[in-house]
Amino acid sequence: EVDSRLKDIMVTIFHNSYDAAKKYGMEGNLVAGANIAGFEKIADAMIAQGVC
């Protein structure tokens, strides 16, 4: 159960990182993709809260 859930979470993180890197012309750079995906998630939350 726990291993299956962890695997699903890790696969989702990989896909989010890969897609974000590809979107900004850095396909294959998972570190940049993870940073971009994290930034977009925080920015979306801030906008939803009316912070910016």
mmCIF entry with sequence, helices, sheets and N, C-alpha, C, O atoms, coordinates in Angstrom:
data_MODEL
# 
_entry.id   MODEL 
# 
_entity.id                         1 
_entity.type                       polymer 
_entity.pdbx_number_of_molecules   1 
# 
_entity_poly.entity_id                      1 
_entity_poly.type                           'polypeptide(L)' 
_entity_poly.nstd_linkage                   no 
_entity_poly.nstd_monomer                   no 
_entity_poly.pdbx_seq_one_letter_code       EVDSRLKDIMVTIFHNSYDAAKKYGMEGNLVAGANIAGFEKIADAMIAQGVC 
_entity_poly.pdbx_seq_one_letter_code_can   EVDSRLKDIMVTIFHNSYDAAKKYGMEGNLVAGANIAGFEKIADAMIAQGVC 
_entity_poly.pdbx_strand_id                 A 
# 
loop_
_entity_poly_seq.entity_id 
_entity_poly_seq.num 
_entity_poly_seq.mon_id 
_entity_poly_seq.hetero 
1 1  GLU n 
1 2  VAL n 
1 3  ASP n 
1 4  SER n 
1 5  ARG n 
1 6  LEU n 
1 7  LYS n 
1 8  ASP n 
1 9  ILE n 
1 10 MET n 
1 11 VAL n 
1 12 THR n 
1 13 ILE n 
1 14 PHE n 
1 15 HIS n 
1 16 ASN n 
1 17 SER n 
1 18 TYR n 
1 19 ASP n 
1 20 ALA n 
1 21 ALA n 
1 22 LYS n 
1 23 LYS n 
1 24 TYR n 
1 25 GLY n 
1 26 MET n 
1 27 GLU n 
1 28 GLY n 
1 29 ASN n 
1 30 LEU n 
1 31 VAL n 
1 32 ALA n 
1 33 GLY n 
1 34 ALA n 
1 35 ASN n 
1 36 ILE n 
1 37 ALA n 
1 38 GLY n 
1 39 PHE n 
1 40 GLU n 
1 41 LYS n 
1 42 ILE n 
1 43 ALA n 
1 44 ASP n 
1 45 ALA n 
1 46 MET n 
1 47 ILE n 
1 48 ALA n 
1 49 GLN n 
1 50 GLY n 
1 51 VAL n 
1 52 CYS n 
# 
_struct_asym.id          A 
_struct_asym.entity_id   1 
# 
loop_
_struct_conf.conf_type_id 
_struct_conf.id 
_struct_conf.pdbx_PDB_helix_id 
_struct_conf.beg_label_comp_id 
_struct_conf.beg_label_asym_id 
_struct_conf.beg_label_seq_id 
_struct_conf.pdbx_beg_PDB_ins_code 
_struct_conf.end_label_comp_id 
_struct_conf.end_label_asym_id 
_struct_conf.end_label_seq_id 
_struct_conf.pdbx_end_PDB_ins_code 
_struct_conf.beg_auth_comp_id 
_struct_conf.beg_auth_asym_id 
_struct_conf.beg_auth_seq_id 
_struct_conf.end_auth_comp_id 
_struct_conf.end_auth_asym_id 
_struct_conf.end_auth_seq_id 
_struct_conf.pdbx_PDB_helix_class 
_struct_conf.details 
_struct_conf.pdbx_PDB_helix_length 
HELX_P HELX_P1 AA1 VAL A 2  ? LYS A 23 ? VAL A 2  LYS A 23 1 ? 22 
HELX_P HELX_P2 AA2 LEU A 30 ? GLN A 49 ? LEU A 30 GLN A 49 1 ? 20 
# 
_struct_conf_type.id          HELX_P 
_struct_conf_type.criteria    ? 
_struct_conf_type.reference   ? 
# 
loop_
_atom_site.group_PDB 
_atom_site.id 
_atom_site.type_symbol 
_atom_site.label_atom_id 
_atom_site.label_alt_id 
_atom_site.label_comp_id 
_atom_site.label_asym_id 
_atom_site.label_entity_id 
_atom_site.label_seq_id 
_atom_site.pdbx_PDB_ins_code 
_atom_site.Cartn_x 
_atom_site.Cartn_y 
_atom_site.Cartn_z 
_atom_site.occupancy 
_atom_site.B_iso_or_equiv 
_atom_site.pdbx_formal_charge 
_atom_site.auth_seq_id 
_atom_site.auth_comp_id 
_atom_site.auth_asym_id 
_atom_site.auth_atom_id 
_atom_site.pdbx_PDB_model_num 
ATOM 1   N N  . GLU A 1 1  ? 0.827  -1.201 0.000   1.00 0.00 ? 1  GLU A N  1 
ATOM 2   C CA . GLU A 1 1  ? 0.000  0.000  0.000   1.00 0.00 ? 1  GLU A CA 1 
ATOM 3   C C  . GLU A 1 1  ? 0.870  1.263  0.000   1.00 0.00 ? 1  GLU A C  1 
ATOM 4   O O  . GLU A 1 1  ? 0.722  2.119  -0.872  1.00 0.00 ? 1  GLU A O  1 
ATOM 5   N N  . VAL A 1 2  ? 1.763  1.376  0.963   1.00 0.00 ? 2  VAL A N  1 
ATOM 6   C CA . VAL A 1 2  ? 2.614  2.563  1.069   1.00 0.00 ? 2  VAL A CA 1 
ATOM 7   C C  . VAL A 1 2  ? 3.556  2.662  -0.128  1.00 0.00 ? 2  VAL A C  1 
ATOM 8   O O  . VAL A 1 2  ? 3.727  3.742  -0.693  1.00 0.00 ? 2  VAL A O  1 
ATOM 9   N N  . ASP A 1 3  ? 4.160  1.555  -0.517  1.00 0.00 ? 3  ASP A N  1 
ATOM 10  C CA . ASP A 1 3  ? 5.077  1.565  -1.663  1.00 0.00 ? 3  ASP A CA 1 
ATOM 11  C C  . ASP A 1 3  ? 4.359  1.955  -2.942  1.00 0.00 ? 3  ASP A C  1 
ATOM 12  O O  . ASP A 1 3  ? 4.910  2.686  -3.766  1.00 0.00 ? 3  ASP A O  1 
ATOM 13  N N  . SER A 1 4  ? 3.151  1.482  -3.114  1.00 0.00 ? 4  SER A N  1 
ATOM 14  C CA . SER A 1 4  ? 2.363  1.808  -4.303  1.00 0.00 ? 4  SER A CA 1 
ATOM 15  C C  . SER A 1 4  ? 2.042  3.298  -4.348  1.00 0.00 ? 4  SER A C  1 
ATOM 16  O O  . SER A 1 4  ? 2.139  3.936  -5.396  1.00 0.00 ? 4  SER A O  1 
ATOM 17  N N  . ARG A 1 5  ? 1.661  3.839  -3.200  1.00 0.00 ? 5  ARG A N  1 
ATOM 18  C CA . ARG A 1 5  ? 1.357  5.272  -3.136  1.00 0.00 ? 5  ARG A CA 1 
ATOM 19  C C  . ARG A 1 5  ? 2.591  6.117  -3.386  1.00 0.00 ? 5  ARG A C  1 
ATOM 20  O O  . ARG A 1 5  ? 2.537  7.114  -4.106  1.00 0.00 ? 5  ARG A O  1 
ATOM 21  N N  . LEU A 1 6  ? 3.704  5.715  -2.787  1.00 0.00 ? 6  LEU A N  1 
ATOM 22  C CA . LEU A 1 6  ? 4.961  6.434  -2.985  1.00 0.00 ? 6  LEU A CA 1 
ATOM 23  C C  . LEU A 1 6  ? 5.361  6.415  -4.455  1.00 0.00 ? 6  LEU A C  1 
ATOM 24  O O  . LEU A 1 6  ? 5.795  7.431  -4.996  1.00 0.00 ? 6  LEU A O  1 
ATOM 25  N N  . LYS A 1 7  ? 5.216  5.267  -5.097  1.00 0.00 ? 7  LYS A N  1 
ATOM 26  C CA . LYS A 1 7  ? 5.551  5.164  -6.517  1.00 0.00 ? 7  LYS A CA 1 
ATOM 27  C C  . LYS A 1 7  ? 4.690  6.116  -7.336  1.00 0.00 ? 7  LYS A C  1 
ATOM 28  O O  . LYS A 1 7  ? 5.202  6.802  -8.220  1.00 0.00 ? 7  LYS A O  1 
ATOM 29  N N  . ASP A 1 8  ? 3.390  6.169  -7.056  1.00 0.00 ? 8  ASP A N  1 
ATOM 30  C CA . ASP A 1 8  ? 2.493  7.074  -7.779  1.00 0.00 ? 8  ASP A CA 1 
ATOM 31  C C  . ASP A 1 8  ? 2.906  8.530  -7.590  1.00 0.00 ? 8  ASP A C  1 
ATOM 32  O O  . ASP A 1 8  ? 2.899  9.310  -8.542  1.00 0.00 ? 8  ASP A O  1 
ATOM 33  N N  . ILE A 1 9  ? 3.266  8.893  -6.362  1.00 0.00 ? 9  ILE A N  1 
ATOM 34  C CA . ILE A 1 9  ? 3.694  10.261 -6.071  1.00 0.00 ? 9  ILE A CA 1 
ATOM 35  C C  . ILE A 1 9  ? 4.974  10.590 -6.834  1.00 0.00 ? 9  ILE A C  1 
ATOM 36  O O  . ILE A 1 9  ? 5.086  11.666 -7.422  1.00 0.00 ? 9  ILE A O  1 
ATOM 37  N N  . MET A 1 10 ? 5.932  9.678  -6.829  1.00 0.00 ? 10 MET A N  1 
ATOM 38  C CA . MET A 1 10 ? 7.205  9.913  -7.514  1.00 0.00 ? 10 MET A CA 1 
ATOM 39  C C  . MET A 1 10 ? 7.022  10.010 -9.026  1.00 0.00 ? 10 MET A C  1 
ATOM 40  O O  . MET A 1 10 ? 7.681  10.819 -9.680  1.00 0.00 ? 10 MET A O  1 
ATOM 41  N N  . VAL A 1 11 ? 6.139  9.197  -9.581  1.00 0.00 ? 11 VAL A N  1 
ATOM 42  C CA . VAL A 1 11 ? 5.858  9.261  -11.022 1.00 0.00 ? 11 VAL A CA 1 
ATOM 43  C C  . VAL A 1 11 ? 5.233  10.610 -11.361 1.00 0.00 ? 11 VAL A C  1 
ATOM 44  O O  . VAL A 1 11 ? 5.578  11.216 -12.375 1.00 0.00 ? 11 VAL A O  1 
ATOM 45  N N  . THR A 1 12 ? 4.319  11.080 -10.523 1.00 0.00 ? 12 THR A N  1 
ATOM 46  C CA . THR A 1 12 ? 3.688  12.383 -10.745 1.00 0.00 ? 12 THR A CA 1 
ATOM 47  C C  . THR A 1 12 ? 4.717  13.505 -10.684 1.00 0.00 ? 12 THR A C  1 
ATOM 48  O O  . THR A 1 12 ? 4.700  14.411 -11.518 1.00 0.00 ? 12 THR A O  1 
ATOM 49  N N  . ILE A 1 13 ? 5.611  13.451 -9.704  1.00 0.00 ? 13 ILE A N  1 
ATOM 50  C CA . ILE A 1 13 ? 6.667  14.463 -9.589  1.00 0.00 ? 13 ILE A CA 1 
ATOM 51  C C  . ILE A 1 13 ? 7.547  14.453 -10.833 1.00 0.00 ? 13 ILE A C  1 
ATOM 52  O O  . ILE A 1 13 ? 7.890  15.511 -11.359 1.00 0.00 ? 13 ILE A O  1 
ATOM 53  N N  . PHE A 1 14 ? 7.911  13.269 -11.305 1.00 0.00 ? 14 PHE A N  1 
ATOM 54  C CA . PHE A 1 14 ? 8.739  13.166 -12.504 1.00 0.00 ? 14 PHE A CA 1 
ATOM 55  C C  . PHE A 1 14 ? 8.038  13.806 -13.694 1.00 0.00 ? 14 PHE A C  1 
ATOM 56  O O  . PHE A 1 14 ? 8.637  14.604 -14.415 1.00 0.00 ? 14 PHE A O  1 
ATOM 57  N N  . HIS A 1 15 ? 6.769  13.459 -13.902 1.00 0.00 ? 15 HIS A N  1 
ATOM 58  C CA . HIS A 1 15 ? 6.043  13.993 -15.057 1.00 0.00 ? 15 HIS A CA 1 
ATOM 59  C C  . HIS A 1 15 ? 5.872  15.509 -14.960 1.00 0.00 ? 15 HIS A C  1 
ATOM 60  O O  . HIS A 1 15 ? 6.017  16.214 -15.958 1.00 0.00 ? 15 HIS A O  1 
ATOM 61  N N  . ASN A 1 16 ? 5.565  16.009 -13.772 1.00 0.00 ? 16 ASN A N  1 
ATOM 62  C CA . ASN A 1 16 ? 5.429  17.458 -13.596 1.00 0.00 ? 16 ASN A CA 1 
ATOM 63  C C  . ASN A 1 16 ? 6.748  18.171 -13.878 1.00 0.00 ? 16 ASN A C  1 
ATOM 64  O O  . ASN A 1 16 ? 6.764  19.216 -14.528 1.00 0.00 ? 16 ASN A O  1 
ATOM 65  N N  . SER A 1 17 ? 7.840  17.613 -13.396 1.00 0.00 ? 17 SER A N  1 
ATOM 66  C CA . SER A 1 17 ? 9.160  18.213 -13.614 1.00 0.00 ? 17 SER A CA 1 
ATOM 67  C C  . SER A 1 17 ? 9.544  18.170 -15.085 1.00 0.00 ? 17 SER A C  1 
ATOM 68  O O  . SER A 1 17 ? 10.017 19.162 -15.640 1.00 0.00 ? 17 SER A O  1 
ATOM 69  N N  . TYR A 1 18 ? 9.342  17.033 -15.706 1.00 0.00 ? 18 TYR A N  1 
ATOM 70  C CA . TYR A 1 18 ? 9.688  16.877 -17.119 1.00 0.00 ? 18 TYR A CA 1 
ATOM 71  C C  . TYR A 1 18 ? 8.865  17.829 -17.986 1.00 0.00 ? 18 TYR A C  1 
ATOM 72  O O  . TYR A 1 18 ? 9.405  18.496 -18.868 1.00 0.00 ? 18 TYR A O  1 
ATOM 73  N N  . ASP A 1 19 ? 7.552  17.888 -17.730 1.00 0.00 ? 19 ASP A N  1 
ATOM 74  C CA . ASP A 1 19 ? 6.669  18.743 -18.528 1.00 0.00 ? 19 ASP A CA 1 
ATOM 75  C C  . ASP A 1 19 ? 7.001  20.223 -18.359 1.00 0.00 ? 19 ASP A C  1 
ATOM 76  O O  . ASP A 1 19 ? 6.982  20.977 -19.332 1.00 0.00 ? 19 ASP A O  1 
ATOM 77  N N  . ALA A 1 20 ? 7.304  20.644 -17.131 1.00 0.00 ? 20 ALA A N  1 
ATOM 78  C CA . ALA A 1 20 ? 7.650  22.048 -16.892 1.00 0.00 ? 20 ALA A CA 1 
ATOM 79  C C  . ALA A 1 20 ? 8.951  22.410 -17.599 1.00 0.00 ? 20 ALA A C  1 
ATOM 80  O O  . ALA A 1 20 ? 9.053  23.483 -18.194 1.00 0.00 ? 20 ALA A O  1 
ATOM 81  N N  . ALA A 1 21 ? 9.941  21.532 -17.540 1.00 0.00 ? 21 ALA A N  1 
ATOM 82  C CA . ALA A 1 21 ? 11.210 21.797 -18.225 1.00 0.00 ? 21 ALA A CA 1 
ATOM 83  C C  . ALA A 1 21 ? 10.993 21.883 -19.726 1.00 0.00 ? 21 ALA A C  1 
ATOM 84  O O  . ALA A 1 21 ? 11.539 22.770 -20.382 1.00 0.00 ? 21 ALA A O  1 
ATOM 85  N N  . LYS A 1 22 ? 10.212 20.985 -20.267 1.00 0.00 ? 22 LYS A N  1 
ATOM 86  C CA . LYS A 1 22 ? 9.938  20.985 -21.708 1.00 0.00 ? 22 LYS A CA 1 
ATOM 87  C C  . LYS A 1 22 ? 9.203  22.256 -22.123 1.00 0.00 ? 22 LYS A C  1 
ATOM 88  O O  . LYS A 1 22 ? 9.492  22.830 -23.173 1.00 0.00 ? 22 LYS A O  1 
ATOM 89  N N  . LYS A 1 23 ? 8.256  22.693 -21.302 1.00 0.00 ? 23 LYS A N  1 
ATOM 90  C CA . LYS A 1 23 ? 7.466  23.895 -21.590 1.00 0.00 ? 23 LYS A CA 1 
ATOM 91  C C  . LYS A 1 23 ? 8.351  25.133 -21.735 1.00 0.00 ? 23 LYS A C  1 
ATOM 92  O O  . LYS A 1 23 ? 8.047  26.029 -22.523 1.00 0.00 ? 23 LYS A O  1 
ATOM 93  N N  . TYR A 1 24 ? 9.443  25.181 -20.976 1.00 0.00 ? 24 TYR A N  1 
ATOM 94  C CA . TYR A 1 24 ? 10.321 26.346 -20.994 1.00 0.00 ? 24 TYR A CA 1 
ATOM 95  C C  . TYR A 1 24 ? 11.637 26.096 -21.724 1.00 0.00 ? 24 TYR A C  1 
ATOM 96  O O  . TYR A 1 24 ? 12.628 26.782 -21.476 1.00 0.00 ? 24 TYR A O  1 
ATOM 97  N N  . GLY A 1 25 ? 11.644 25.112 -22.627 1.00 0.00 ? 25 GLY A N  1 
ATOM 98  C CA . GLY A 1 25 ? 12.792 24.891 -23.494 1.00 0.00 ? 25 GLY A CA 1 
ATOM 99  C C  . GLY A 1 25 ? 13.988 24.234 -22.839 1.00 0.00 ? 25 GLY A C  1 
ATOM 100 O O  . GLY A 1 25 ? 15.111 24.378 -23.321 1.00 0.00 ? 25 GLY A O  1 
ATOM 101 N N  . MET A 1 26 ? 13.770 23.513 -21.748 1.00 0.00 ? 26 MET A N  1 
ATOM 102 C CA . MET A 1 26 ? 14.877 22.842 -21.063 1.00 0.00 ? 26 MET A CA 1 
ATOM 103 C C  . MET A 1 26 ? 14.598 21.353 -20.932 1.00 0.00 ? 26 MET A C  1 
ATOM 104 O O  . MET A 1 26 ? 14.851 20.753 -19.888 1.00 0.00 ? 26 MET A O  1 
ATOM 105 N N  . GLU A 1 27 ? 14.084 20.772 -21.981 1.00 0.00 ? 27 GLU A N  1 
ATOM 106 C CA . GLU A 1 27 ? 13.676 19.364 -21.954 1.00 0.00 ? 27 GLU A CA 1 
ATOM 107 C C  . GLU A 1 27 ? 14.801 18.470 -21.437 1.00 0.00 ? 27 GLU A C  1 
ATOM 108 O O  . GLU A 1 27 ? 15.941 18.551 -21.897 1.00 0.00 ? 27 GLU A O  1 
ATOM 109 N N  . GLY A 1 28 ? 14.461 17.627 -20.482 1.00 0.00 ? 28 GLY A N  1 
ATOM 110 C CA . GLY A 1 28 ? 15.432 16.712 -19.906 1.00 0.00 ? 28 GLY A CA 1 
ATOM 111 C C  . GLY A 1 28 ? 16.107 17.226 -18.646 1.00 0.00 ? 28 GLY A C  1 
ATOM 112 O O  . GLY A 1 28 ? 16.724 16.447 -17.919 1.00 0.00 ? 28 GLY A O  1 
ATOM 113 N N  . ASN A 1 29 ? 16.005 18.519 -18.371 1.00 0.00 ? 29 ASN A N  1 
ATOM 114 C CA . ASN A 1 29 ? 16.615 19.100 -17.175 1.00 0.00 ? 29 ASN A CA 1 
ATOM 115 C C  . ASN A 1 29 ? 15.598 19.021 -16.029 1.00 0.00 ? 29 ASN A C  1 
ATOM 116 O O  . ASN A 1 29 ? 14.806 19.940 -15.820 1.00 0.00 ? 29 ASN A O  1 
ATOM 117 N N  . LEU A 1 30 ? 15.640 17.912 -15.300 1.00 0.00 ? 30 LEU A N  1 
ATOM 118 C CA . LEU A 1 30 ? 14.637 17.675 -14.267 1.00 0.00 ? 30 LEU A CA 1 
ATOM 119 C C  . LEU A 1 30 ? 14.791 18.598 -13.063 1.00 0.00 ? 30 LEU A C  1 
ATOM 120 O O  . LEU A 1 30 ? 13.804 18.897 -12.390 1.00 0.00 ? 30 LEU A O  1 
ATOM 121 N N  . VAL A 1 31 ? 16.000 19.050 -12.782 1.00 0.00 ? 31 VAL A N  1 
ATOM 122 C CA . VAL A 1 31 ? 16.199 19.979 -11.661 1.00 0.00 ? 31 VAL A CA 1 
ATOM 123 C C  . VAL A 1 31 ? 15.514 21.306 -11.973 1.00 0.00 ? 31 VAL A C  1 
ATOM 124 O O  . VAL A 1 31 ? 14.775 21.838 -11.144 1.00 0.00 ? 31 VAL A O  1 
ATOM 125 N N  . ALA A 1 32 ? 15.759 21.835 -13.161 1.00 0.00 ? 32 ALA A N  1 
ATOM 126 C CA . ALA A 1 32 ? 15.101 23.077 -13.563 1.00 0.00 ? 32 ALA A CA 1 
ATOM 127 C C  . ALA A 1 32 ? 13.593 22.877 -13.618 1.00 0.00 ? 32 ALA A C  1 
ATOM 128 O O  . ALA A 1 32 ? 12.833 23.740 -13.179 1.00 0.00 ? 32 ALA A O  1 
ATOM 129 N N  . GLY A 1 33 ? 13.161 21.749 -14.153 1.00 0.00 ? 33 GLY A N  1 
ATOM 130 C CA . GLY A 1 33 ? 11.730 21.466 -14.246 1.00 0.00 ? 33 GLY A CA 1 
ATOM 131 C C  . GLY A 1 33 ? 11.065 21.409 -12.886 1.00 0.00 ? 33 GLY A C  1 
ATOM 132 O O  . GLY A 1 33 ? 9.954  21.910 -12.717 1.00 0.00 ? 33 GLY A O  1 
ATOM 133 N N  . ALA A 1 34 ? 11.731 20.803 -11.913 1.00 0.00 ? 34 ALA A N  1 
ATOM 134 C CA . ALA A 1 34 ? 11.176 20.728 -10.559 1.00 0.00 ? 34 ALA A CA 1 
ATOM 135 C C  . ALA A 1 34 ? 11.083 22.118 -9.940  1.00 0.00 ? 34 ALA A C  1 
ATOM 136 O O  . ALA A 1 34 ? 10.100 22.444 -9.275  1.00 0.00 ? 34 ALA A O  1 
ATOM 137 N N  . ASN A 1 35 ? 12.109 22.934 -10.162 1.00 0.00 ? 35 ASN A N  1 
ATOM 138 C CA . ASN A 1 35 ? 12.081 24.305 -9.645  1.00 0.00 ? 35 ASN A CA 1 
ATOM 139 C C  . ASN A 1 35 ? 10.961 25.111 -10.292 1.00 0.00 ? 35 ASN A C  1 
ATOM 140 O O  . ASN A 1 35 ? 10.244 25.843 -9.610  1.00 0.00 ? 35 ASN A O  1 
ATOM 141 N N  . ILE A 1 36 ? 10.813 24.979 -11.595 1.00 0.00 ? 36 ILE A N  1 
ATOM 142 C CA . ILE A 1 36 ? 9.763  25.702 -12.314 1.00 0.00 ? 36 ILE A CA 1 
ATOM 143 C C  . ILE A 1 36 ? 8.388  25.240 -11.849 1.00 0.00 ? 36 ILE A C  1 
ATOM 144 O O  . ILE A 1 36 ? 7.518  26.063 -11.565 1.00 0.00 ? 36 ILE A O  1 
ATOM 145 N N  . ALA A 1 37 ? 8.189  23.930 -11.771 1.00 0.00 ? 37 ALA A N  1 
ATOM 146 C CA . ALA A 1 37 ? 6.894  23.385 -11.352 1.00 0.00 ? 37 ALA A CA 1 
ATOM 147 C C  . ALA A 1 37 ? 6.547  23.851 -9.935  1.00 0.00 ? 37 ALA A C  1 
ATOM 148 O O  . ALA A 1 37 ? 5.402  24.205 -9.658  1.00 0.00 ? 37 ALA A O  1 
ATOM 149 N N  . GLY A 1 38 ? 7.529  23.849 -9.050  1.00 0.00 ? 38 GLY A N  1 
ATOM 150 C CA . GLY A 1 38 ? 7.302  24.320 -7.684  1.00 0.00 ? 38 GLY A CA 1 
ATOM 151 C C  . GLY A 1 38 ? 6.957  25.797 -7.649  1.00 0.00 ? 38 GLY A C  1 
ATOM 152 O O  . GLY A 1 38 ? 6.051  26.208 -6.924  1.00 0.00 ? 38 GLY A O  1 
ATOM 153 N N  . PHE A 1 39 ? 7.672  26.595 -8.423  1.00 0.00 ? 39 PHE A N  1 
ATOM 154 C CA . PHE A 1 39 ? 7.400  28.028 -8.484  1.00 0.00 ? 39 PHE A CA 1 
ATOM 155 C C  . PHE A 1 39 ? 5.998  28.281 -9.007  1.00 0.00 ? 39 PHE A C  1 
ATOM 156 O O  . PHE A 1 39 ? 5.266  29.100 -8.451  1.00 0.00 ? 39 PHE A O  1 
ATOM 157 N N  . GLU A 1 40 ? 5.614  27.581 -10.081 1.00 0.00 ? 40 GLU A N  1 
ATOM 158 C CA . GLU A 1 40 ? 4.276  27.767 -10.648 1.00 0.00 ? 40 GLU A CA 1 
ATOM 159 C C  . GLU A 1 40 ? 3.191  27.390 -9.642  1.00 0.00 ? 40 GLU A C  1 
ATOM 160 O O  . GLU A 1 40 ? 2.159  28.057 -9.563  1.00 0.00 ? 40 GLU A O  1 
ATOM 161 N N  . LYS A 1 41 ? 3.415  26.338 -8.885  1.00 0.00 ? 41 LYS A N  1 
ATOM 162 C CA . LYS A 1 41 ? 2.433  25.901 -7.887  1.00 0.00 ? 41 LYS A CA 1 
ATOM 163 C C  . LYS A 1 41 ? 2.257  26.964 -6.798  1.00 0.00 ? 41 LYS A C  1 
ATOM 164 O O  . LYS A 1 41 ? 1.133  27.276 -6.406  1.00 0.00 ? 41 LYS A O  1 
ATOM 165 N N  . ILE A 1 42 ? 3.366  27.514 -6.316  1.00 0.00 ? 42 ILE A N  1 
ATOM 166 C CA . ILE A 1 42 ? 3.308  28.568 -5.298  1.00 0.00 ? 42 ILE A CA 1 
ATOM 167 C C  . ILE A 1 42 ? 2.674  29.831 -5.867  1.00 0.00 ? 42 ILE A C  1 
ATOM 168 O O  . ILE A 1 42 ? 1.841  30.454 -5.210  1.00 0.00 ? 42 ILE A O  1 
ATOM 169 N N  . ALA A 1 43 ? 3.060  30.214 -7.081  1.00 0.00 ? 43 ALA A N  1 
ATOM 170 C CA . ALA A 1 43 ? 2.506  31.413 -7.711  1.00 0.00 ? 43 ALA A CA 1 
ATOM 171 C C  . ALA A 1 43 ? 0.999  31.283 -7.901  1.00 0.00 ? 43 ALA A C  1 
ATOM 172 O O  . ALA A 1 43 ? 0.258  32.232 -7.643  1.00 0.00 ? 43 ALA A O  1 
ATOM 173 N N  . ASP A 1 44 ? 0.541  30.124 -8.347  1.00 0.00 ? 44 ASP A N  1 
ATOM 174 C CA . ASP A 1 44 ? -0.897 29.900 -8.529  1.00 0.00 ? 44 ASP A CA 1 
ATOM 175 C C  . ASP A 1 44 ? -1.643 30.006 -7.197  1.00 0.00 ? 44 ASP A C  1 
ATOM 176 O O  . ASP A 1 44 ? -2.732 30.576 -7.138  1.00 0.00 ? 44 ASP A O  1 
ATOM 177 N N  . ALA A 1 45 ? -1.062 29.461 -6.139  1.00 0.00 ? 45 ALA A N  1 
ATOM 178 C CA . ALA A 1 45 ? -1.689 29.532 -4.814  1.00 0.00 ? 45 ALA A CA 1 
ATOM 179 C C  . ALA A 1 45 ? -1.755 30.973 -4.320  1.00 0.00 ? 45 ALA A C  1 
ATOM 180 O O  . ALA A 1 45 ? -2.759 31.389 -3.742  1.00 0.00 ? 45 ALA A O  1 
ATOM 181 N N  . MET A 1 46 ? -0.684 31.738 -4.548  1.00 0.00 ? 46 MET A N  1 
ATOM 182 C CA . MET A 1 46 ? -0.670 33.137 -4.124  1.00 0.00 ? 46 MET A CA 1 
ATOM 183 C C  . MET A 1 46 ? -1.706 33.951 -4.886  1.00 0.00 ? 46 MET A C  1 
ATOM 184 O O  . MET A 1 46 ? -2.399 34.784 -4.302  1.00 0.00 ? 46 MET A O  1 
ATOM 185 N N  . ILE A 1 47 ? -1.812 33.712 -6.177  1.00 0.00 ? 47 ILE A N  1 
ATOM 186 C CA . ILE A 1 47 ? -2.806 34.417 -6.987  1.00 0.00 ? 47 ILE A CA 1 
ATOM 187 C C  . ILE A 1 47 ? -4.213 34.058 -6.520  1.00 0.00 ? 47 ILE A C  1 
ATOM 188 O O  . ILE A 1 47 ? -5.076 34.930 -6.423  1.00 0.00 ? 47 ILE A O  1 
ATOM 189 N N  . ALA A 1 48 ? -4.448 32.780 -6.232  1.00 0.00 ? 48 ALA A N  1 
ATOM 190 C CA . ALA A 1 48 ? -5.760 32.334 -5.765  1.00 0.00 ? 48 ALA A CA 1 
ATOM 191 C C  . ALA A 1 48 ? -6.130 32.986 -4.432  1.00 0.00 ? 48 ALA A C  1 
ATOM 192 O O  . ALA A 1 48 ? -7.307 33.227 -4.166  1.00 0.00 ? 48 ALA A O  1 
ATOM 193 N N  . GLN A 1 49 ? -5.135 33.271 -3.601  1.00 0.00 ? 49 GLN A N  1 
ATOM 194 C CA . GLN A 1 49 ? -5.374 33.903 -2.305  1.00 0.00 ? 49 GLN A CA 1 
ATOM 195 C C  . GLN A 1 49 ? -5.429 35.431 -2.406  1.00 0.00 ? 49 GLN A C  1 
ATOM 196 O O  . GLN A 1 49 ? -5.726 36.110 -1.423  1.00 0.00 ? 49 GLN A O  1 
ATOM 197 N N  . GLY A 1 50 ? -5.145 35.964 -3.589  1.00 0.00 ? 50 GLY A N  1 
ATOM 198 C CA . GLY A 1 50 ? -5.183 37.405 -3.786  1.00 0.00 ? 50 GLY A CA 1 
ATOM 199 C C  . GLY A 1 50 ? -3.958 38.127 -3.261  1.00 0.00 ? 50 GLY A C  1 
ATOM 200 O O  . GLY A 1 50 ? -3.999 39.335 -3.030  1.00 0.00 ? 50 GLY A O  1 
ATOM 201 N N  . VAL A 1 51 ? -2.864 37.394 -3.070  1.00 0.00 ? 51 VAL A N  1 
ATOM 202 C CA . VAL A 1 51 ? -1.638 37.997 -2.546  1.00 0.00 ? 51 VAL A CA 1 
ATOM 203 C C  . VAL A 1 51 ? -0.971 38.875 -3.596  1.00 0.00 ? 51 VAL A C  1 
ATOM 204 O O  . VAL A 1 51 ? -0.390 39.910 -3.267  1.00 0.00 ? 51 VAL A O  1 
ATOM 205 N N  . CYS A 1 52 ? -1.051 38.471 -4.841  1.00 0.00 ? 52 CYS A N  1 
ATOM 206 C CA . CYS A 1 52 ? -0.434 39.276 -5.901  1.00 0.00 ? 52 CYS A CA 1 
ATOM 207 C C  . CYS A 1 52 ? -1.322 39.340 -7.112  1.00 0.00 ? 52 CYS A C  1 
ATOM 208 O O  . CYS A 1 52 ? -0.966 39.974 -8.105  1.00 0.00 ? 52 CYS A O  1 
# 
